Amino acid sequence: MGEVSADAVTLDLLREARETVMSSPLGVINTPMIPWCQTTLPLSVDCSVHIKLENMQRTGSFKIRGVANQFSRRPRGGHFVTMSAGNYGKSFAYASKHYGSKGKVVMPETAPASRAVLIQSFGVEVERVPTSSMMSAVNRCVQDGNMTFLHSYDDLDLIAGHASLGMEVLEVVPEPDVVVVCCGGGGLLAGVAAAIKLSGCNKTRIYGVEPEGACTMYQSFAEKKPVWMDAKSIASGLAPPSAGRLPFELCQLYVEQIVLVSDDEIKAAVSALYRAGLVVEPAGSAAFAALANNKIPDLEGKKVVCILSGGNVGKDELTNFPD
């Protein structure tokens, strides 16, 4: 799977994956899209914005889409290992329990402890290590434990599953001018961008949003190759140790630009969304933070889609955000 190129991602592949995802026994849902004007959120630019509420998705984030497609193509009862700051791990654990698979999640030490406890509640083992050591821990599990590695962002089946979100966007806003998506390893951004562009929306501008302290895709664009870095951000879900190779290839083809937001801007976004009645985690708030802080150019009069990618934030974490 690691040698697959961007050419393998076709519209037919994405349509087939969407059928798999939406018929999955894991219960993936077509999440609501609401017009910005039906919220109390502030907006400084005169444009038409729709918000895709993946924070209401099964397991609390978009990750279940890719996981549903991954597990449908793997043998039941396998022994799998992955690395995740929480959201992929939660969906992976949920699917492992459903399919009767054994699993282990390697998590960065920076991820909230509550997420590790939640993942363990599904019967999956958790190992916490420094971010820079995650891949080494996974390789040890593969070599010494005879486990199969399921990648949390650099995987064709996963990306194709995430693309189902992009197809749902087009059913509500058929020809968006701008789509804004958070980016960590790039799996969601790549899937959504591929779905929209391969569906014929050639003029749509797609922007990825990363934290300043975890800008692996931004740096990868600059260096024209996937890069590794010691990523740090309050948005732990957007701080993997590297950009994915396949997501990078797809983003180069289909994404207009990667923009950066600060941790303070992400914190303010979480608070603003909460005041408007939307519980969204830091990673899930990045696209909104970019819009709220005018990081996306030329929005006047445009049709814009903003994806809120997840809502897995505990009450204990919310106390750390400004009122």
C-alpha positions as CSV (number, residue, x, y, z in Angstrom):
1,M,0.0,0.0,0.0
2,G,2.9,2.3,0.7
3,E,3.9,2.5,-3.0
4,V,0.5,3.6,-4.3
5,S,0.7,6.8,-6.3
6,A,-1.9,9.6,-6.6
7,D,-2.9,8.1,-10.0
8,A,-4.6,5.3,-8.1
9,V,-7.2,7.8,-6.7
10,T,-10.0,7.9,-9.3
11,L,-13.6,9.0,-9.1
12,D,-14.8,5.4,-9.5
13,L,-12.6,4.4,-6.5
14,L,-14.0,7.2,-4.4
15,R,-17.6,6.4,-5.3
16,E,-17.1,2.7,-4.4
17,A,-15.5,3.7,-1.1
18,R,-18.4,6.0,-0.3
19,E,-20.8,3.1,-0.8
20,T,-18.7,1.0,1.5
21,V,-18.5,3.7,4.1
22,M,-22.2,4.5,4.1
23,S,-23.3,0.9,4.3
24,S,-20.7,0.0,7.0
25,P,-21.9,-1.8,10.1
26,L,-19.9,0.9,12.0
27,G,-22.8,3.3,11.5
28,V,-21.2,6.2,9.7
29,I,-23.6,9.1,9.2
30,N,-24.1,11.8,6.7
31,T,-23.5,14.8,9.0
32,P,-25.4,18.0,8.8
33,M,-24.3,21.1,6.9
34,I,-25.7,24.4,8.2
35,P,-25.5,27.9,6.8
36,W,-23.3,30.3,8.9
37,C,-26.2,32.7,9.0
38,Q,-28.2,30.2,11.1
39,T,-25.6,30.5,13.8
40,T,-24.5,33.3,16.1
41,L,-20.9,33.0,14.9
42,P,-19.3,36.3,13.8
43,L,-18.2,36.8,10.2
44,S,-16.3,39.8,9.0
45,V,-16.5,39.0,5.2
46,D,-19.7,39.2,3.1
47,C,-19.8,35.6,1.8
48,S,-22.0,32.6,2.0
49,V,-20.5,30.0,4.3
50,H,-21.8,26.5,5.1
51,I,-20.4,24.6,8.0
52,K,-20.0,20.8,7.9
53,L,-20.5,19.3,11.3
54,E,-18.2,16.3,11.5
55,N,-18.1,16.9,15.3
56,M,-21.5,15.1,15.3
57,Q,-20.1,12.1,13.5
58,R,-20.0,8.6,15.0
59,T,-17.0,8.4,17.4
60,G,-16.9,12.2,17.4
61,S,-14.9,12.8,14.2
62,F,-14.4,12.2,10.5
63,K,-11.9,9.4,11.2
64,I,-14.6,6.7,11.3
65,R,-15.1,7.2,7.5
66,G,-11.6,6.1,6.6
67,V,-11.6,3.4,9.3
68,A,-14.8,2.0,7.9
69,N,-13.2,1.6,4.5
70,Q,-9.9,0.3,5.9
71,F,-11.5,-2.4,8.1
72,S,-13.9,-3.5,5.3
73,R,-10.8,-4.5,3.3
74,R,-8.8,-6.2,6.1
75,P,-9.3,-9.8,7.4
76,R,-11.6,-10.1,10.5
77,G,-9.8,-11.0,13.7
78,G,-6.5,-9.5,12.7
79,H,-3.9,-8.0,15.1
80,F,-3.4,-4.4,14.2
81,V,-1.3,-1.5,15.4
82,T,-1.6,2.2,14.6
83,M,-0.4,5.6,15.8
84,S,-2.8,8.3,16.8
85,A,-3.2,11.3,19.1
86,G,-6.8,10.2,19.8
87,N,-9.4,10.5,17.1
88,Y,-8.1,7.9,14.7
89,G,-7.3,5.7,17.7
90,K,-10.9,6.0,19.0
91,S,-12.4,5.0,15.6
92,F,-9.8,2.2,15.3
93,A,-10.7,0.9,18.7
94,Y,-14.4,1.1,18.0
95,A,-13.9,-0.8,14.8
96,S,-11.6,-3.4,16.4
97,K,-14.2,-4.2,19.0
98,H,-16.9,-4.5,16.3
99,Y,-14.8,-6.7,14.0
100,G,-13.3,-8.8,16.8
101,S,-9.8,-7.7,16.1
102,K,-6.9,-7.2,18.5
103,G,-5.4,-3.8,18.5
104,K,-2.8,-1.4,19.9
105,V,-2.6,2.4,19.6
106,V,0.7,4.2,19.9
107,M,-0.1,7.7,21.2
108,P,2.1,10.8,21.7
109,E,2.7,11.8,25.3
110,T,1.2,15.2,24.5
111,A,-2.3,13.7,23.8
112,P,-4.9,14.2,26.6
113,A,-4.8,11.3,29.0
114,S,-8.6,11.1,28.8
115,R,-8.3,9.9,25.2
116,A,-6.0,7.1,26.1
117,V,-8.5,5.9,28.8
118,L,-11.4,6.1,26.2
119,I,-9.4,4.0,23.7
120,Q,-8.6,1.4,26.3
121,S,-12.3,1.1,27.2
122,F,-12.8,-0.6,23.9
123,G,-10.3,-3.3,24.8
124,V,-7.4,-1.9,22.8
125,E,-3.9,-1.5,24.3
126,V,-2.3,2.0,24.4
127,E,1.4,2.9,24.5
128,R,2.4,6.5,25.1
129,V,5.7,7.7,23.7
130,P,7.3,11.0,22.6
131,T,6.0,12.2,19.2
132,S,9.4,11.6,17.6
133,S,9.4,8.0,18.7
134,M,6.0,7.0,17.5
135,M,7.1,5.3,14.2
136,S,9.9,3.4,16.0
137,A,7.3,2.0,18.5
138,V,5.0,1.0,15.6
139,N,7.9,-0.8,13.8
140,R,8.8,-2.6,17.0
141,C,5.2,-3.9,17.3
142,V,5.2,-5.0,13.7
143,Q,8.6,-6.8,13.9
144,D,8.4,-8.2,17.5
145,G,4.7,-8.6,17.9
146,N,3.8,-9.7,14.4
147,M,1.1,-7.0,14.1
148,T,-0.2,-5.4,10.9
149,F,0.3,-1.6,10.7
150,L,-2.8,0.4,9.8
151,H,-1.7,4.0,9.0
152,S,-3.8,6.8,10.4
153,Y,-3.4,9.1,7.5
154,D,-1.1,7.7,4.7
155,D,-3.2,5.0,3.3
156,L,-5.2,4.7,0.1
157,D,-8.3,3.0,1.7
158,L,-8.4,5.5,4.5
159,I,-8.1,8.5,2.1
160,A,-10.8,7.1,-0.1
161,G,-13.1,6.7,2.9
162,H,-12.5,10.3,4.0
163,A,-13.4,11.4,0.4
164,S,-17.0,10.5,1.2
165,L,-17.1,13.8,3.2
166,G,-16.2,15.8,0.1
167,M,-19.0,14.1,-1.8
168,E,-21.5,15.0,0.9
169,V,-20.4,18.6,0.7
170,L,-21.1,18.7,-3.1
171,E,-24.7,17.4,-2.5
172,V,-25.4,20.6,-0.5
173,V,-23.2,23.1,-2.2
174,P,-22.7,21.7,-5.7
175,E,-20.0,24.2,-6.9
176,P,-18.3,25.8,-3.9
177,D,-15.8,28.5,-4.6
178,V,-13.7,27.8,-1.5
179,V,-13.4,24.8,0.8
180,V,-11.4,25.0,4.1
181,V,-10.1,21.8,5.7
182,C,-7.8,21.2,8.7
183,C,-4.6,19.3,8.0
184,G,-2.4,17.1,10.1
185,G,-0.9,14.2,8.2
186,G,-3.1,15.2,5.3
187,G,-5.5,12.2,4.9
188,L,-8.7,14.2,5.3
189,L,-7.5,17.2,3.2
190,A,-6.3,14.8,0.4
191,G,-9.6,12.9,0.4
192,V,-11.9,15.9,0.4
193,A,-9.8,17.7,-2.2
194,A,-9.6,14.7,-4.5
195,A,-13.4,14.1,-4.2
196,I,-14.2,17.7,-5.1
197,K,-11.7,18.1,-8.0
198,L,-12.4,14.7,-9.5
199,S,-16.1,15.5,-9.4
200,G,-15.4,18.3,-11.9
201,C,-15.1,21.4,-9.6
202,N,-12.0,22.6,-11.3
203,K,-12.4,26.2,-10.1
204,T,-12.9,25.4,-6.4
205,R,-10.0,26.6,-4.3
206,I,-9.2,24.2,-1.5
207,Y,-7.2,25.3,1.5
208,G,-5.5,23.2,4.2
209,V,-5.1,24.7,7.7
210,E,-2.2,23.7,10.0
211,P,-1.0,24.9,13.4
212,E,2.1,27.0,13.3
213,G,3.9,24.6,15.6
214,A,2.9,21.5,13.5
215,C,3.2,22.7,9.9
216,T,4.4,19.5,8.3
217,M,2.4,19.8,5.1
218,Y,3.3,23.5,4.8
219,Q,6.9,22.6,5.1
220,S,6.4,19.7,2.7
221,F,5.0,22.1,0.1
222,A,8.0,24.4,0.6
223,E,10.5,21.6,0.2
224,K,8.5,19.7,-2.4
225,K,8.7,16.4,-0.5
226,P,7.1,15.0,2.7
227,V,9.0,16.3,5.8
228,W,9.3,15.1,9.4
229,M,9.4,17.5,12.3
230,D,9.0,17.6,16.1
231,A,5.4,18.9,15.9
232,K,3.9,20.6,18.9
233,S,0.4,22.2,19.2
234,I,-2.6,22.5,21.4
235,A,-4.3,20.8,18.5
236,S,-2.7,17.4,19.1
237,G,-4.7,15.8,16.3
238,L,-3.0,18.0,13.8
239,A,0.5,17.3,15.1
240,P,1.8,14.0,13.6
241,P,5.5,13.6,13.1
242,S,5.3,13.9,9.3
243,A,3.1,14.6,6.4
244,G,1.9,11.5,4.6
245,R,3.5,10.6,1.3
246,L,0.3,9.9,-0.6
247,P,-1.6,12.8,1.0
248,F,1.3,15.1,0.0
249,E,1.1,13.9,-3.6
250,L,-2.7,14.4,-3.7
251,C,-2.5,17.8,-2.0
252,Q,0.1,19.0,-4.5
253,L,-2.3,18.1,-7.2
254,Y,-5.6,19.5,-5.8
255,V,-4.9,21.9,-2.9
256,E,-4.5,25.7,-3.5
257,Q,-2.4,26.5,-0.4
258,I,-1.7,25.5,3.2
259,V,-2.3,28.3,5.7
260,L,-1.2,28.5,9.3
261,V,-3.0,29.5,12.5
262,S,-1.5,30.0,15.9
263,D,-2.4,28.1,19.0
264,D,-4.0,31.2,20.5
265,E,-6.2,31.5,17.4
266,I,-7.2,27.9,17.7
267,K,-8.1,28.4,21.4
268,A,-10.2,31.5,20.5
269,A,-11.9,29.4,17.8
270,V,-12.8,26.6,20.2
271,S,-14.3,29.2,22.6
272,A,-16.3,31.1,19.9
273,L,-17.7,27.8,18.6
274,Y,-18.7,26.7,22.1
275,R,-20.4,30.1,22.8
276,A,-22.4,29.4,19.6
277,G,-23.5,26.0,20.9
278,L,-20.9,23.9,19.0
279,V,-18.6,21.6,20.9
280,V,-15.5,21.3,18.7
281,E,-12.0,20.2,19.7
282,P,-8.9,22.3,18.9
283,A,-7.9,20.2,15.8
284,G,-11.5,20.4,14.6
285,S,-11.6,24.2,15.0
286,A,-8.6,25.0,12.8
287,A,-10.5,25.6,9.6
288,F,-12.9,28.0,11.4
289,A,-9.9,29.7,13.0
290,A,-8.5,30.4,9.5
291,L,-11.7,31.9,8.4
292,A,-12.2,33.9,11.6
293,N,-8.7,35.4,11.3
294,N,-8.9,36.3,7.6
295,K,-6.3,33.7,6.6
296,I,-8.1,32.7,3.4
297,P,-7.9,35.3,0.6
298,D,-10.6,36.6,-1.8
299,L,-13.8,35.4,0.0
300,E,-16.0,38.4,-0.8
301,G,-19.3,37.2,-2.4
302,K,-18.0,33.6,-2.6
303,K,-19.6,30.3,-1.6
304,V,-17.5,28.8,1.1
305,V,-17.5,25.5,3.0
306,C,-15.8,25.2,6.4
307,I,-15.3,21.7,7.9
308,L,-15.4,21.2,11.6
309,S,-13.7,17.9,11.7
310,G,-14.2,16.6,15.3
311,G,-15.7,17.2,18.7
312,N,-13.7,15.0,21.0
313,V,-12.9,17.4,23.7
314,G,-13.5,16.7,27.4
315,K,-15.1,19.0,30.0
316,D,-11.7,19.1,31.7
317,E,-10.0,20.4,28.6
318,L,-12.6,23.1,27.9
319,T,-11.6,24.8,31.1
320,N,-8.3,25.7,29.5
321,F,-10.0,27.9,26.9
322,P,-10.8,31.6,27.2
323,D,-14.5,32.6,27.8
